[in-house]
């Protein structure tokens, strides 16, 4: 299963990603909402782990709504 972790706190992003890898998941990382949105829209992910308080350039709730579009590759 391929996951995308979108978290702007670099330490937390690293820790979550490491724990998911240790559990056997393939994990990619993004550090802001725009990068996460771009990756999620252009690469196939089975799930996204999303910081809903994301800042500064895209909020988690905005990204959540965009990921819920009918044409989204990965559904939130």
CHARMM internal coordinates of N, CA and C (Angstrom, degrees):
IC EDIT
DIST 1 N 1 CA 1.4405
DIST 1 CA 1 C 1.5327
ANGL 1 N 1 CA 1 C 108.22
DIST 1 C 2 N 1.3139
ANGL 1 CA 1 C 2 N 116.07
DIHE 1 N 1 CA 1 C 2 N 133.86
DIST 2 N 2 CA 1.4682
ANGL 1 C 2 N 2 CA 121.78
DIHE 1 CA 1 C 2 N 2 CA -178.08
DIST 2 CA 2 C 1.5280
ANGL 2 N 2 CA 2 C 109.78
DIHE 1 C 2 N 2 CA 2 C -105.44
DIST 2 C 3 N 1.3358
ANGL 2 CA 2 C 3 N 115.74
DIHE 2 N 2 CA 2 C 3 N 125.41
DIST 3 N 3 CA 1.4573
ANGL 2 C 3 N 3 CA 122.16
DIHE 2 CA 2 C 3 N 3 CA -176.89
DIST 3 CA 3 C 1.5206
ANGL 3 N 3 CA 3 C 111.00
DIHE 2 C 3 N 3 CA 3 C -118.87
DIST 3 C 4 N 1.3218
ANGL 3 CA 3 C 4 N 115.29
DIHE 3 N 3 CA 3 C 4 N 153.91
DIST 4 N 4 CA 1.4600
ANGL 3 C 4 N 4 CA 122.60
DIHE 3 CA 3 C 4 N 4 CA 172.66
DIST 4 CA 4 C 1.5243
ANGL 4 N 4 CA 4 C 107.39
DIHE 3 C 4 N 4 CA 4 C -119.97
DIST 4 C 5 N 1.3378
ANGL 4 CA 4 C 5 N 116.34
DIHE 4 N 4 CA 4 C 5 N 124.75
DIST 5 N 5 CA 1.4609
ANGL 4 C 5 N 5 CA 121.72
DIHE 4 CA 4 C 5 N 5 CA 175.49
DIST 5 CA 5 C 1.5238
ANGL 5 N 5 CA 5 C 107.26
DIHE 4 C 5 N 5 CA 5 C -102.42
DIST 5 C 6 N 1.3426
ANGL 5 CA 5 C 6 N 116.32
DIHE 5 N 5 CA 5 C 6 N 121.08
DIST 6 N 6 CA 1.4640
ANGL 5 C 6 N 6 CA 122.18
DIHE 5 CA 5 C 6 N 6 CA 178.98
DIST 6 CA 6 C 1.5216
ANGL 6 N 6 CA 6 C 107.13
DIHE 5 C 6 N 6 CA 6 C -114.82
DIST 6 C 7 N 1.3227
ANGL 6 CA 6 C 7 N 116.39
DIHE 6 N 6 CA 6 C 7 N 105.31
DIST 7 N 7 CA 1.4608
ANGL 6 C 7 N 7 CA 123.27
DIHE 6 CA 6 C 7 N 7 CA -176.12
DIST 7 CA 7 C 1.5247
ANGL 7 N 7 CA 7 C 108.35
DIHE 6 C 7 N 7 CA 7 C -151.70
DIST 7 C 8 N 1.3459
ANGL 7 CA 7 C 8 N 116.60
DIHE 7 N 7 CA 7 C 8 N 126.98
DIST 8 N 8 CA 1.4586
ANGL 7 C 8 N 8 CA 119.65
DIHE 7 CA 7 C 8 N 8 CA -176.97
DIST 8 CA 8 C 1.5216
ANGL 8 N 8 CA 8 C 113.55
DIHE 7 C 8 N 8 CA 8 C -81.84
DIST 8 C 9 N 1.3260
ANGL 8 CA 8 C 9 N 118.71
DIHE 8 N 8 CA 8 C 9 N -18.49
DIST 9 N 9 CA 1.4646
ANGL 8 C 9 N 9 CA 121.69
DIHE 8 CA 8 C 9 N 9 CA 175.10
DIST 9 CA 9 C 1.5313
ANGL 9 N 9 CA 9 C 107.00
DIHE 8 C 9 N 9 CA 9 C -79.37
DIST 9 C 10 N 1.3110
ANGL 9 CA 9 C 10 N 116.16
DIHE 9 N 9 CA 9 C 10 N 108.68
DIST 10 N 10 CA 1.4688
ANGL 9 C 10 N 10 CA 120.46
DIHE 9 CA 9 C 10 N 10 CA -172.11
DIST 10 CA 10 C 1.5234
ANGL 10 N 10 CA 10 C 113.26
DIHE 9 C 10 N 10 CA 10 C -60.95
DIST 10 C 11 N 1.3297
ANGL 10 CA 10 C 11 N 117.53
DIHE 10 N 10 CA 10 C 11 N -39.01
DIST 11 N 11 CA 1.4692
ANGL 10 C 11 N 11 CA 119.76
DIHE 10 CA 10 C 11 N 11 CA 178.54
DIST 11 CA 11 C 1.5224
ANGL 11 N 11 CA 11 C 111.25
DIHE 10 C 11 N 11 CA 11 C -65.36
DIST 11 C 12 N 1.3191
ANGL 11 CA 11 C 12 N 116.95
DIHE 11 N 11 CA 11 C 12 N -45.91
DIST 12 N 12 CA 1.4595
ANGL 11 C 12 N 12 CA 120.49
DIHE 11 CA 11 C 12 N 12 CA 179.20
DIST 12 CA 12 C 1.5264
ANGL 12 N 12 CA 12 C 110.80
DIHE 11 C 12 N 12 CA 12 C -64.97
DIST 12 C 13 N 1.3282
ANGL 12 CA 12 C 13 N 117.34
DIHE 12 N 12 CA 12 C 13 N -40.01
DIST 13 N 13 CA 1.4593
ANGL 12 C 13 N 13 CA 121.86
DIHE 12 CA 12 C 13 N 13 CA 177.18
DIST 13 CA 13 C 1.5306
ANGL 13 N 13 CA 13 C 109.43
DIHE 12 C 13 N 13 CA 13 C -58.23
DIST 13 C 14 N 1.3157
ANGL 13 CA 13 C 14 N 116.43
DIHE 13 N 13 CA 13 C 14 N -46.71
DIST 14 N 14 CA 1.4684
ANGL 13 C 14 N 14 CA 121.45
DIHE 13 CA 13 C 14 N 14 CA -179.53
DIST 14 CA 14 C 1.5287
ANGL 14 N 14 CA 14 C 111.04
DIHE 13 C 14 N 14 CA 14 C -62.97
DIST 14 C 15 N 1.3432
ANGL 14 CA 14 C 15 N 116.98
DIHE 14 N 14 CA 14 C 15 N -44.16
DIST 15 N 15 CA 1.4618
ANGL 14 C 15 N 15 CA 121.05
DIHE 14 CA 14 C 15 N 15 CA -177.98
DIST 15 CA 15 C 1.5298
ANGL 15 N 15 CA 15 C 112.03
DIHE 14 C 15 N 15 CA 15 C -65.75
DIST 15 C 16 N 1.3210
ANGL 15 CA 15 C 16 N 116.32
DIHE 15 N 15 CA 15 C 16 N -45.51
DIST 16 N 16 CA 1.4700
ANGL 15 C 16 N 16 CA 120.11
DIHE 15 CA 15 C 16 N 16 CA 179.23
DIST 16 CA 16 C 1.5237
ANGL 16 N 16 CA 16 C 110.15
DIHE 15 C 16 N 16 CA 16 C -63.81
DIST 16 C 17 N 1.3231
ANGL 16 CA 16 C 17 N 115.68
DIHE 16 N 16 CA 16 C 17 N -45.01
DIST 17 N 17 CA 1.4662
ANGL 16 C 17 N 17 CA 120.07
DIHE 16 CA 16 C 17 N 17 CA -179.96
DIST 17 CA 17 C 1.5249
ANGL 17 N 17 CA 17 C 111.57
DIHE 16 C 17 N 17 CA 17 C -61.75
DIST 17 C 18 N 1.3269
ANGL 17 CA 17 C 18 N 116.51
DIHE 17 N 17 CA 17 C 18 N -42.67
DIST 18 N 18 CA 1.4690
ANGL 17 C 18 N 18 CA 120.52
DIHE 17 CA 17 C 18 N 18 CA 179.54
DIST 18 CA 18 C 1.5313
ANGL 18 N 18 CA 18 C 111.06
DIHE 17 C 18 N 18 CA 18 C -63.80
DIST 18 C 19 N 1.3213
ANGL 18 CA 18 C 19 N 117.01
DIHE 18 N 18 CA 18 C 19 N -41.73
DIST 19 N 19 CA 1.4674
ANGL 18 C 19 N 19 CA 120.34
DIHE 18 CA 18 C 19 N 19 CA 179.46
DIST 19 CA 19 C 1.5282
ANGL 19 N 19 CA 19 C 110.89
DIHE 18 C 19 N 19 CA 19 C -64.59
DIST 19 C 20 N 1.3184
ANGL 19 CA 19 C 20 N 116.40
DIHE 19 N 19 CA 19 C 20 N -40.80
DIST 20 N 20 CA 1.4668
ANGL 19 C 20 N 20 CA 119.64
DIHE 19 CA 19 C 20 N 20 CA 179.01
DIST 20 CA 20 C 1.5272
ANGL 20 N 20 CA 20 C 111.04
DIHE 19 C 20 N 20 CA 20 C -67.63
DIST 20 C 21 N 1.3252
ANGL 20 CA 20 C 21 N 117.32
DIHE 20 N 20 CA 20 C 21 N -39.80
DIST 21 N 21 CA 1.4744
ANGL 20 C 21 N 21 CA 119.88
DIHE 20 CA 20 C 21 N 21 CA 176.53
DIST 21 CA 21 C 1.5263
ANGL 21 N 21 CA 21 C 110.72
DIHE 20 C 21 N 21 CA 21 C -62.58
DIST 21 C 22 N 1.3344
ANGL 21 CA 21 C 22 N 116.32
DIHE 21 N 21 CA 21 C 22 N -42.28
DIST 22 N 22 CA 1.4650
ANGL 21 C 22 N 22 CA 120.51
DIHE 21 CA 21 C 22 N 22 CA 179.20
DIST 22 CA 22 C 1.5295
ANGL 22 N 22 CA 22 C 111.24
DIHE 21 C 22 N 22 CA 22 C -62.51
DIST 22 C 23 N 1.3246
ANGL 22 CA 22 C 23 N 116.61
DIHE 22 N 22 CA 22 C 23 N -26.88
DIST 23 N 23 CA 1.4653
ANGL 22 C 23 N 23 CA 121.30
DIHE 22 CA 22 C 23 N 23 CA 177.91
DIST 23 CA 23 C 1.5225
ANGL 23 N 23 CA 23 C 112.01
DIHE 22 C 23 N 23 CA 23 C -84.67
DIST 23 C 24 N 1.3456
ANGL 23 CA 23 C 24 N 116.35
DIHE 23 N 23 CA 23 C 24 N -0.14
DIST 24 N 24 CA 1.4560
ANGL 23 C 24 N 24 CA 119.86
DIHE 23 CA 23 C 24 N 24 CA 174.24
DIST 24 CA 24 C 1.5193
ANGL 24 N 24 CA 24 C 116.23
DIHE 23 C 24 N 24 CA 24 C 101.70
DIST 24 C 25 N 1.3272
ANGL 24 CA 24 C 25 N 117.80
DIHE 24 N 24 CA 24 C 25 N 6.72
DIST 25 N 25 CA 1.4636
ANGL 24 C 25 N 25 CA 120.84
DIHE 24 CA 24 C 25 N 25 CA 179.88
DIST 25 CA 25 C 1.5243
ANGL 25 N 25 CA 25 C 111.13
DIHE 24 C 25 N 25 CA 25 C -89.54
DIST 25 C 26 N 1.3192
ANGL 25 CA 25 C 26 N 115.71
DIHE 25 N 25 CA 25 C 26 N 148.94
DIST 26 N 26 CA 1.4629
ANGL 25 C 26 N 26 CA 121.69
DIHE 25 CA 25 C 26 N 26 CA 168.91
DIST 26 CA 26 C 1.5342
ANGL 26 N 26 CA 26 C 105.80
DIHE 25 C 26 N 26 CA 26 C -85.24
DIST 26 C 27 N 1.3323
ANGL 26 CA 26 C 27 N 117.28
DIHE 26 N 26 CA 26 C 27 N 126.96
DIST 27 N 27 CA 1.4592
ANGL 26 C 27 N 27 CA 120.82
DIHE 26 CA 26 C 27 N 27 CA -171.99
DIST 27 CA 27 C 1.5202
ANGL 27 N 27 CA 27 C 110.94
DIHE 26 C 27 N 27 CA 27 C -128.60
DIST 27 C 28 N 1.3279
ANGL 27 CA 27 C 28 N 115.50
DIHE 27 N 27 CA 27 C 28 N 130.84
DIST 28 N 28 CA 1.4572
ANGL 27 C 28 N 28 CA 122.30
DIHE 27 CA 27 C 28 N 28 CA 168.85
DIST 28 CA 28 C 1.5129
ANGL 28 N 28 CA 28 C 107.20
DIHE 27 C 28 N 28 CA 28 C -110.76
DIST 28 C 29 N 1.3357
ANGL 28 CA 28 C 29 N 116.41
DIHE 28 N 28 CA 28 C 29 N 156.96
DIST 29 N 29 CA 1.4566
ANGL 28 C 29 N 29 CA 120.57
DIHE 28 CA 28 C 29 N 29 CA -175.61
DIST 29 CA 29 C 1.5198
ANGL 29 N 29 CA 29 C 110.72
DIHE 28 C 29 N 29 CA 29 C -124.70
DIST 29 C 30 N 1.3426
ANGL 29 CA 29 C 30 N 115.08
DIHE 29 N 29 CA 29 C 30 N 145.51
DIST 30 N 30 CA 1.4600
ANGL 29 C 30 N 30 CA 122.83
DIHE 29 CA 29 C 30 N 30 CA 171.41
DIST 30 CA 30 C 1.5244
ANGL 30 N 30 CA 30 C 106.77
DIHE 29 C 30 N 30 CA 30 C -134.62
DIST 30 C 31 N 1.3353
ANGL 30 CA 30 C 31 N 116.29
DIHE 30 N 30 CA 30 C 31 N 150.05
DIST 31 N 31 CA 1.4530
ANGL 30 C 31 N 31 CA 120.03
DIHE 30 CA 30 C 31 N 31 CA -172.40
DIST 31 CA 31 C 1.5248
ANGL 31 N 31 CA 31 C 114.33
DIHE 30 C 31 N 31 CA 31 C -114.86
DIST 31 C 32 N 1.3138
ANGL 31 CA 31 C 32 N 117.65
DIHE 31 N 31 CA 31 C 32 N 1.20
DIST 32 N 32 CA 1.4611
ANGL 31 C 32 N 32 CA 120.85
DIHE 31 CA 31 C 32 N 32 CA 171.84
DIST 32 CA 32 C 1.5256
ANGL 32 N 32 CA 32 C 108.33
DIHE 31 C 32 N 32 CA 32 C -153.85
DIST 32 C 33 N 1.3269
ANGL 32 CA 32 C 33 N 115.25
DIHE 32 N 32 CA 32 C 33 N 168.24
DIST 33 N 33 CA 1.4500
ANGL 32 C 33 N 33 CA 120.35
DIHE 32 CA 32 C 33 N 33 CA -174.82
DIST 33 CA 33 C 1.5116
ANGL 33 N 33 CA 33 C 113.96
DIHE 32 C 33 N 33 CA 33 C -63.45
DIST 33 C 34 N 1.3176
ANGL 33 CA 33 C 34 N 116.61
DIHE 33 N 33 CA 33 C 34 N -39.00
DIST 34 N 34 CA 1.4689
ANGL 33 C 34 N 34 CA 118.53
DIHE 33 CA 33 C 34 N 34 CA -179.18
DIST 34 CA 34 C 1.5153
ANGL 34 N 34 CA 34 C 111.62
DIHE 33 C 34 N 34 CA 34 C -66.37
DIST 34 C 35 N 1.3267
ANGL 34 CA 34 C 35 N 116.79
DIHE 34 N 34 CA 34 C 35 N -42.70
DIST 35 N 35 CA 1.4675
ANGL 34 C 35 N 35 CA 120.09
DIHE 34 CA 34 C 35 N 35 CA 177.64
DIST 35 CA 35 C 1.5342
ANGL 35 N 35 CA 35 C 110.00
DIHE 34 C 35 N 35 CA 35 C -64.25
DIST 35 C 36 N 1.3296
ANGL 35 CA 35 C 36 N 116.33
DIHE 35 N 35 CA 35 C 36 N -42.42
DIST 36 N 36 CA 1.4564
ANGL 35 C 36 N 36 CA 120.11
DIHE 35 CA 35 C 36 N 36 CA 178.73
DIST 36 CA 36 C 1.5175
ANGL 36 N 36 CA 36 C 111.74
DIHE 35 C 36 N 36 CA 36 C -62.65
DIST 36 C 37 N 1.3317
ANGL 36 CA 36 C 37 N 115.71
DIHE 36 N 36 CA 36 C 37 N -43.85
DIST 37 N 37 CA 1.4649
ANGL 36 C 37 N 37 CA 119.90
DIHE 36 CA 36 C 37 N 37 CA 178.91
DIST 37 CA 37 C 1.5249
ANGL 37 N 37 CA 37 C 110.38
DIHE 36 C 37 N 37 CA 37 C -62.36
DIST 37 C 38 N 1.3373
ANGL 37 CA 37 C 38 N 117.48
DIHE 37 N 37 CA 37 C 38 N -45.11
DIST 38 N 38 CA 1.4686
ANGL 37 C 38 N 38 CA 121.22
DIHE 37 CA 37 C 38 N 38 CA 179.85
DIST 38 CA 38 C 1.5276
ANGL 38 N 38 CA 38 C 110.46
DIHE 37 C 38 N 38 CA 38 C -59.95
DIST 38 C 39 N 1.3338
ANGL 38 CA 38 C 39 N 116.41
DIHE 38 N 38 CA 38 C 39 N -48.88
DIST 39 N 39 CA 1.4690
ANGL 38 C 39 N 39 CA 119.48
DIHE 38 CA 38 C 39 N 39 CA -178.49
DIST 39 CA 39 C 1.5189
ANGL 39 N 39 CA 39 C 111.47
DIHE 38 C 39 N 39 CA 39 C -64.33
DIST 39 C 40 N 1.3383
ANGL 39 CA 39 C 40 N 116.07
DIHE 39 N 39 CA 39 C 40 N -43.71
DIST 40 N 40 CA 1.4572
ANGL 39 C 40 N 40 CA 120.08
DIHE 39 CA 39 C 40 N 40 CA -179.63
DIST 40 CA 40 C 1.5189
ANGL 40 N 40 CA 40 C 113.15
DIHE 39 C 40 N 40 CA 40 C -65.04
DIST 40 C 41 N 1.3278
ANGL 40 CA 40 C 41 N 115.76
DIHE 40 N 40 CA 40 C 41 N -28.58
DIST 41 N 41 CA 1.4613
ANGL 40 C 41 N 41 CA 119.65
DIHE 40 CA 40 C 41 N 41 CA -179.57
DIST 41 CA 41 C 1.5272
ANGL 41 N 41 CA 41 C 112.43
DIHE 40 C 41 N 41 CA 41 C -84.71
DIST 41 C 42 N 1.3440
ANGL 41 CA 41 C 42 N 116.78
DIHE 41 N 41 CA 41 C 42 N -18.05
DIST 42 N 42 CA 1.4575
ANGL 41 C 42 N 42 CA 119.87
DIHE 41 CA 41 C 42 N 42 CA -173.88
DIST 42 CA 42 C 1.5248
ANGL 42 N 42 CA 42 C 114.78
DIHE 41 C 42 N 42 CA 42 C -116.38
DIST 42 C 43 N 1.3226
ANGL 42 CA 42 C 43 N 117.38
DIHE 42 N 42 CA 42 C 43 N -5.58
DIST 43 N 43 CA 1.4589
ANGL 42 C 43 N 43 CA 120.84
DIHE 42 CA 42 C 43 N 43 CA -179.82
DIST 43 CA 43 C 1.5306
ANGL 43 N 43 CA 43 C 108.83
DIHE 42 C 43 N 43 CA 43 C -133.95
DIST 43 C 44 N 1.3167
ANGL 43 CA 43 C 44 N 117.64
DIHE 43 N 43 CA 43 C 44 N 147.69
DIST 44 N 44 CA 1.4674
ANGL 43 C 44 N 44 CA 119.65
DIHE 43 CA 43 C 44 N 44 CA -178.13
DIST 44 CA 44 C 1.5357
ANGL 44 N 44 CA 44 C 112.06
DIHE 43 C 44 N 44 CA 44 C -81.06
DIST 44 C 45 N 1.3235
ANGL 44 CA 44 C 45 N 116.99
DIHE 44 N 44 CA 44 C 45 N 118.84
DIST 45 N 45 CA 1.4644
ANGL 44 C 45 N 45 CA 122.50
DIHE 44 CA 44 C 45 N 45 CA 175.22
DIST 45 CA 45 C 1.5155
ANGL 45 N 45 CA 45 C 108.74
DIHE 44 C 45 N 45 CA 45 C -120.95
DIST 45 C 46 N 1.3234
ANGL 45 CA 45 C 46 N 114.56
DIHE 45 N 45 CA 45 C 46 N 146.89
DIST 46 N 46 CA 1.4541
ANGL 45 C 46 N 46 CA 119.92
DIHE 45 CA 45 C 46 N 46 CA 176.23
DIST 46 CA 46 C 1.5290
ANGL 46 N 46 CA 46 C 111.05
DIHE 45 C 46 N 46 CA 46 C -82.04
DIST 46 C 47 N 1.3417
ANGL 46 CA 46 C 47 N 115.77
DIHE 46 N 46 CA 46 C 47 N -29.17
DIST 47 N 47 CA 1.4622
ANGL 46 C 47 N 47 CA 120.65
DIHE 46 CA 46 C 47 N 47 CA 179.37
DIST 47 CA 47 C 1.5227
ANGL 47 N 47 CA 47 C 109.21
DIHE 46 C 47 N 47 CA 47 C -160.29
DIST 47 C 48 N 1.3376
ANGL 47 CA 47 C 48 N 114.31
DIHE 47 N 47 CA 47 C 48 N 158.73
DIST 48 N 48 CA 1.4671
ANGL 47 C 48 N 48 CA 121.56
DIHE 47 CA 47 C 48 N 48 CA 178.16
DIST 48 CA 48 C 1.5175
ANGL 48 N 48 CA 48 C 108.18
DIHE 47 C 48 N 48 CA 48 C -124.29
DIST 48 C 49 N 1.3418
ANGL 48 CA 48 C 49 N 115.72
DIHE 48 N 48 CA 48 C 49 N 130.36
DIST 49 N 49 CA 1.4615
ANGL 48 C 49 N 49 CA 121.85
DIHE 48 CA 48 C 49 N 49 CA 172.51
DIST 49 CA 49 C 1.5207
ANGL 49 N 49 CA 49 C 105.01
DIHE 48 C 49 N 49 CA 49 C -98.21
DIST 49 C 50 N 1.3447
ANGL 49 CA 49 C 50 N 116.66
DIHE 49 N 49 CA 49 C 50 N 112.37
DIST 50 N 50 CA 1.4567
ANGL 49 C 50 N 50 CA 121.83
DIHE 49 CA 49 C 50 N 50 CA -167.37
DIST 50 CA 50 C 1.5174
ANGL 50 N 50 CA 50 C 111.69
DIHE 49 C 50 N 50 CA 50 C -121.70
DIST 50 C 51 N 1.3245
ANGL 50 CA 50 C 51 N 116.25
DIHE 50 N 50 CA 50 C 51 N 129.60
DIST 51 N 51 CA 1.4603
ANGL 50 C 51 N 51 CA 123.33
DIHE 50 CA 50 C 51 N 51 CA 172.22
DIST 51 CA 51 C 1.5258
ANGL 51 N 51 CA 51 C 107.64
DIHE 50 C 51 N 51 CA 51 C -75.31
DIST 51 C 52 N 1.3424
ANGL 51 CA 51 C 52 N 117.95
DIHE 51 N 51 CA 51 C 52 N 110.04
DIST 52 N 52 CA 1.4641
ANGL 51 C 52 N 52 CA 119.11
DIHE 51 CA 51 C 52 N 52 CA -176.02
DIST 52 CA 52 C 1.5285
ANGL 52 N 52 CA 52 C 112.33
DIHE 51 C 52 N 52 CA 52 C -74.08
DIST 52 C 53 N 1.3285
ANGL 52 CA 52 C 53 N 118.42
DIHE 52 N 52 CA 52 C 53 N -10.64
DIST 53 N 53 CA 1.4596
ANGL 52 C 53 N 53 CA 121.86
DIHE 52 CA 52 C 53 N 53 CA 176.54
DIST 53 CA 53 C 1.5155
ANGL 53 N 53 CA 53 C 111.94
DIHE 52 C 53 N 53 CA 53 C -99.69
DIST 53 C 54 N 1.3123
ANGL 53 CA 53 C 54 N 116.41
DIHE 53 N 53 CA 53 C 54 N 21.82
DIST 54 N 54 CA 1.4543
ANGL 53 C 54 N 54 CA 122.32
DIHE 53 CA 53 C 54 N 54 CA -172.55
DIST 54 CA 54 C 1.5229
ANGL 54 N 54 CA 54 C 112.81
DIHE 53 C 54 N 54 CA 54 C -58.25
DIST 54 C 55 N 1.3192
ANGL 54 CA 54 C 55 N 115.33
DIHE 54 N 54 CA 54 C 55 N 140.42
DIST 55 N 55 CA 1.4546
ANGL 54 C 55 N 55 CA 121.25
DIHE 54 CA 54 C 55 N 55 CA 175.68
DIST 55 CA 55 C 1.5247
ANGL 55 N 55 CA 55 C 107.27
DIHE 54 C 55 N 55 CA 55 C -150.63
DIST 55 C 56 N 1.3001
ANGL 55 CA 55 C 56 N 123.20
DIHE 55 N 55 CA 55 C 56 N 165.72
DIST 56 N 56 CA 1.4514
ANGL 55 C 56 N 56 CA 125.91
DIHE 55 CA 55 C 56 N 56 CA 9.15
DIST 56 CA 56 C 1.5248
ANGL 56 N 56 CA 56 C 114.42
DIHE 55 C 56 N 56 CA 56 C -97.60
DIST 56 C 57 N 1.3323
ANGL 56 CA 56 C 57 N 119.66
DIHE 56 N 56 CA 56 C 57 N -19.45
DIST 57 N 57 CA 1.4666
ANGL 56 C 57 N 57 CA 118.20
DIHE 56 CA 56 C 57 N 57 CA -167.84
DIST 57 CA 57 C 1.5190
ANGL 57 N 57 CA 57 C 115.55
DIHE 56 C 57 N 57 CA 57 C -102.76
DIST 57 C 58 N 1.2911
ANGL 57 CA 57 C 58 N 119.48
DIHE 57 N 57 CA 57 C 58 N -0.55
DIST 58 N 58 CA 1.4709
ANGL 57 C 58 N 58 CA 121.23
DIHE 57 CA 57 C 58 N 58 CA 172.66
DIST 58 CA 58 C 1.5129
ANGL 58 N 58 CA 58 C 107.84
DIHE 57 C 58 N 58 CA 58 C -162.63
DIST 58 C 59 N 1.2968
ANGL 58 CA 58 C 59 N 116.96
DIHE 58 N 58 CA 58 C 59 N 127.44
DIST 59 N 59 CA 1.4583
ANGL 58 C 59 N 59 CA 119.62
DIHE 58 CA 58 C 59 N 59 CA 179.98
DIST 59 CA 59 C 1.5201
ANGL 59 N 59 CA 59 C 110.28
DIHE 58 C 59 N 59 CA 59 C -78.62
DIST 59 C 60 N 1.3015
ANGL 59 CA 59 C 60 N 114.78
DIHE 59 N 59 CA 59 C 60 N 154.33
DIST 60 N 60 CA 1.4572
ANGL 59 C 60 N 60 CA 118.88
DIHE 59 CA 59 C 60 N 60 CA 177.40
DIST 60 CA 60 C 1.5162
ANGL 60 N 60 CA 60 C 111.81
DIHE 59 C 60 N 60 CA 60 C -60.80
DIST 60 C 61 N 1.3442
ANGL 60 CA 60 C 61 N 116.67
DIHE 60 N 60 CA 60 C 61 N -40.26
DIST 61 N 61 CA 1.4658
ANGL 60 C 61 N 61 CA 118.51
DIHE 60 CA 60 C 61 N 61 CA -179.03
DIST 61 CA 61 C 1.5186
ANGL 61 N 61 CA 61 C 110.85
DIHE 60 C 61 N 61 CA 61 C -65.88
DIST 61 C 62 N 1.3374
ANGL 61 CA 61 C 62 N 118.01
DIHE 61 N 61 CA 61 C 62 N -35.88
DIST 62 N 62 CA 1.4673
ANGL 61 C 62 N 62 CA 120.92
DIHE 61 CA 61 C 62 N 62 CA 176.03
DIST 62 CA 62 C 1.5248
ANGL 62 N 62 CA 62 C 109.54
DIHE 61 C 62 N 62 CA 62 C -64.47
DIST 62 C 63 N 1.3185
ANGL 62 CA 62 C 63 N 116.70
DIHE 62 N 62 CA 62 C 63 N -45.29
DIST 63 N 63 CA 1.4594
ANGL 62 C 63 N 63 CA 120.55
DIHE 62 CA 62 C 63 N 63 CA 179.25
DIST 63 CA 63 C 1.5207
ANGL 63 N 63 CA 63 C 110.70
DIHE 62 C 63 N 63 CA 63 C -63.80
DIST 63 C 64 N 1.3414
ANGL 63 CA 63 C 64 N 117.10
DIHE 63 N 63 CA 63 C 64 N -38.53
DIST 64 N 64 CA 1.4576
ANGL 63 C 64 N 64 CA 121.72
DIHE 63 CA 63 C 64 N 64 CA 177.92
DIST 64 CA 64 C 1.5202
ANGL 64 N 64 CA 64 C 110.00
DIHE 63 C 64 N 64 CA 64 C -59.36
DIST 64 C 65 N 1.3406
ANGL 64 CA 64 C 65 N 116.69
DIHE 64 N 64 CA 64 C 65 N -46.65
DIST 65 N 65 CA 1.4642
ANGL 64 C 65 N 65 CA 120.89
DIHE 64 CA 64 C 65 N 65 CA -179.89
DIST 65 CA 65 C 1.5202
ANGL 65 N 65 CA 65 C 110.90
DIHE 64 C 65 N 65 CA 65 C -63.35
DIST 65 C 66 N 1.3284
ANGL 65 CA 65 C 66 N 117.36
DIHE 65 N 65 CA 65 C 66 N -40.92
DIST 66 N 66 CA 1.4626
ANGL 65 C 66 N 66 CA 120.41
DIHE 65 CA 65 C 66 N 66 CA 179.09
DIST 66 CA 66 C 1.5193
ANGL 66 N 66 CA 66 C 110.85
DIHE 65 C 66 N 66 CA 66 C -65.99
DIST 66 C 67 N 1.3304
ANGL 66 CA 66 C 67 N 117.12
DIHE 66 N 66 CA 66 C 67 N -38.45
DIST 67 N 67 CA 1.4534
ANGL 66 C 67 N 67 CA 120.82
DIHE 66 CA 66 C 67 N 67 CA 178.93
DIST 67 CA 67 C 1.5072
ANGL 67 N 67 CA 67 C 113.49
DIHE 66 C 67 N 67 CA 67 C -70.61
DIST 67 C 68 N 1.3039
ANGL 67 CA 67 C 68 N 116.41
DIHE 67 N 67 CA 67 C 68 N -16.13
DIST 68 N 68 CA 1.4611
ANGL 67 C 68 N 68 CA 120.15
DIHE 67 CA 67 C 68 N 68 CA 179.26
DIST 68 CA 68 C 1.5369
ANGL 68 N 68 CA 68 C 111.87
DIHE 67 C 68 N 68 CA 68 C -88.66
DIST 68 C 69 N 1.3367
ANGL 68 CA 68 C 69 N 117.61
DIHE 68 N 68 CA 68 C 69 N 1.43
DIST 69 N 69 CA 1.4605
ANGL 68 C 69 N 69 CA 120.14
DIHE 68 CA 68 C 69 N 69 CA 177.63
DIST 69 CA 69 C 1.5193
ANGL 69 N 69 CA 69 C 110.32
DIHE 68 C 69 N 69 CA 69 C -59.40
DIST 69 C 70 N 1.3199
ANGL 69 CA 69 C 70 N 117.84
DIHE 69 N 69 CA 69 C 70 N 148.08
DIST 70 N 70 CA 1.4729
ANGL 69 C 70 N 70 CA 120.48
DIHE 69 CA 69 C 70 N 70 CA 179.16
DIST 70 CA 70 C 1.5256
ANGL 70 N 70 CA 70 C 113.42
DIHE 69 C 70 N 70 CA 70 C -60.24
DIST 70 C 71 N 1.3434
ANGL 70 CA 70 C 71 N 118.01
DIHE 70 N 70 CA 70 C 71 N -28.12
DIST 71 N 71 CA 1.4617
ANGL 70 C 71 N 71 CA 120.48
DIHE 70 CA 70 C 71 N 71 CA -177.87
DIST 71 CA 71 C 1.5295
ANGL 71 N 71 CA 71 C 113.08
DIHE 70 C 71 N 71 CA 71 C -94.25
DIST 71 C 72 N 1.3283
ANGL 71 CA 71 C 72 N 118.40
DIHE 71 N 71 CA 71 C 72 N 5.46
DIST 72 N 72 CA 1.4586
ANGL 71 C 72 N 72 CA 121.28
DIHE 71 CA 71 C 72 N 72 CA -178.52
DIST 72 CA 72 C 1.5305
ANGL 72 N 72 CA 72 C 110.07
DIHE 71 C 72 N 72 CA 72 C -67.14
DIST 72 C 73 N 1.3307
ANGL 72 CA 72 C 73 N 116.63
DIHE 72 N 72 CA 72 C 73 N 141.02
DIST 73 N 73 CA 1.4622
ANGL 72 C 73 N 73 CA 120.88
DIHE 72 CA 72 C 73 N 73 CA 178.70
DIST 73 CA 73 C 1.5160
ANGL 73 N 73 CA 73 C 111.80
DIHE 72 C 73 N 73 CA 73 C -71.87
DIST 73 C 74 N 1.3168
ANGL 73 CA 73 C 74 N 116.67
DIHE 73 N 73 CA 73 C 74 N -37.42
DIST 74 N 74 CA 1.4580
ANGL 73 C 74 N 74 CA 121.58
DIHE 73 CA 73 C 74 N 74 CA 178.88
DIST 74 CA 74 C 1.5123
ANGL 74 N 74 CA 74 C 107.97
DIHE 73 C 74 N 74 CA 74 C -121.05
DIST 74 C 75 N 1.3027
ANGL 74 CA 74 C 75 N 116.76
DIHE 74 N 74 CA 74 C 75 N 120.35
DIST 75 N 75 CA 1.4561
ANGL 74 C 75 N 75 CA 121.35
DIHE 74 CA 74 C 75 N 75 CA -177.37
DIST 75 CA 75 C 1.5164
ANGL 75 N 75 CA 75 C 110.85
DIHE 74 C 75 N 75 CA 75 C -82.73
DIST 75 C 76 N 1.3150
ANGL 75 CA 75 C 76 N 116.35
DIHE 75 N 75 CA 75 C 76 N 140.77
DIST 76 N 76 CA 1.4710
ANGL 75 C 76 N 76 CA 122.04
DIHE 75 CA 75 C 76 N 76 CA 175.05
DIST 76 CA 76 C 1.5076
ANGL 76 N 76 CA 76 C 109.11
DIHE 75 C 76 N 76 CA 76 C -91.31
END
COOR INIT
IC SEED 1 N 1 CA 1 C
IC BUILD
